[in-house]
Amino acid sequence: MITFTCSLAENVSRKVRQLDLAKTRLYNVIQRADDILDLKFCTDGVQTALRNEDYEQAAAHIHRYLSLDQSVIELSRQGEESSAVDASLVMLQEAEQKLKVIVAEKLDEAVAAVDLAQVERFFKIFPLLGLHQQGLARFGQYLCSQLAFKAEENLLLATGGDLGEKRALLVFADTLTLLLEEHHQNVEKLLKHCLLSTTMQELIGYYIPMEEYYMRESVNKAVAMDTYEKGQLTSSMVDDCFYIVKKCISRALSSSSIDCLCAMINHANSVLESDFREVLYNKLRQGFPATTLQDIQRGVSSAVSMMQSSLQQGKFNTMSIESAEHAKAAFLVTLNNVEVCSENITTLKRNLENDCSKLFSQGGGSGDQAKIESCLSDLVNTSTKFKDFLQEGLTELNTTAVKPQVKPWISSFLAISHNIEEEEFNDYEANDPWVQQLIVNVEQLMAEFKTALSPVIYETLTSLMTSLISIEMEKTVLKCSFSRLGGLQFDKELRSLVAYLTTVTTWTIRDKFARLTQMATILNLERVTEILDYWGPNSGPLTWRLTPAEVRQVLALRIDFRSEDIKRLRL
């Protein structure tokens, strides 16, 4: 069995080696064909470019020829097409030498004519011909001659009058500043083409992928090591993640390379927008559980029955309660994490703007500034996405945890008769039948969220809750009937509710209850036609939120108002 297996492995290995050899030979054939085609293309192209005096294009063809694999070219010279290859090589070598002479002469002419545009044009061709050092030396000589000429010219101007010792120092400083300002861009161009700049760009090219890998892996580790301590609003991964991101961007900033900085900002934005946001999304997607413990605390009979059933069986399942409580805390912490992420991204963008302004003060073009602004605008978009994500989570929390509790409390309004006489009205005044219990229930409901959510999120959730109460109240009131004193009772209840809700949030409450307030006003009227004292030209500063049809609908809730009188109203 072992011998058979060994023989089979040897056969497979031999076939793999044969396939690999065939692949290598095929690659060499393709490479050889490509190089022959490149030689032909370069030969034709360089001749045409020289005839048209398009020296940049000619230099590009020569540069392509010089970049070909010389060993493959030597192999090509040994084949059947060797004569054609040799002819192409001779023509390219002659064109190379001819172009070097032309470029050198043209650069000398431009220097003599002090034509900066032509100097820059031919200086850029030297590296394509493999003449890096010669090009830098000639361009450096040109700058030196220009500096010397300007220095002498400014010196003559400065020494045209009598100079004291202090004045001479000032003139010297002014002259030096003027020279540097005039040739600042030229010196920058020289530095960009020097070996140091090229080496730095290569290092940055290696650095960026390494930094990106470090950042992604570190963020993933921060997520894996995420912890939450009771009493804290956020978990550890938020601070850890943004510390890592800021550290990586700070290192990129220290390079003073705009391209490097932009690359790292884009990578950081990608990590936050895709990877980290996906982690938070998966946590929120699990939803907010309505736990048994909540039901027990609020005295729901079904939970009591469940508890009694468990006790009768001789055990009480606390694991489900504990896991639900853990899931509930995780959901609220994740909401806080999302809100802090949005704020941290905004702060990161603001700090980067300050750092980049310092960087640009040391020198930088409008193009570089446009790159940075584009990257920073992406951060703004990511912050907005986190805000939208937070709103989705809050809507889920309101729908799952608040709405199922609030709706029955509001619906209990129907069980309290508002078709009452004076005796019942006095009794309601002494023993409130509905609104005070509603306020207690709402306060208990929101108390757990107030301690577990950040102030900003709690305010938003409270706003959603008040909107829900006003909408449900409006639906419920339209199902009731009212006497004159019943309308007065409803007005008192509404005022108490609005007064309480005003104390629990800094947001405007009265605007949300404007329709209900106007409904209470209508239900308090002594006669149908009294509505005309508040309607139309008599409304004064009051802006009616109810339509004429809705006003008639509310008037019809009063049992003592005749439908004929309501129909005759001209609204």
PyMOL commands that set and color helices and strands:
alter all, ss='L'
color gray80, all
select helices_A, chain A and resi 2-51+55-66+70-76+82-112+116-123+126-129+132-158+165-182+184-192+195-224+236-253+258-285+292-297+301-312+319-361+366-415+422-430+435-452+455-477+484-504+514-523+528-533+536-538+548-555+563-568
alter helices_A, ss='H'
color red, helices_A
deselect
rebuild
show_as cartoon
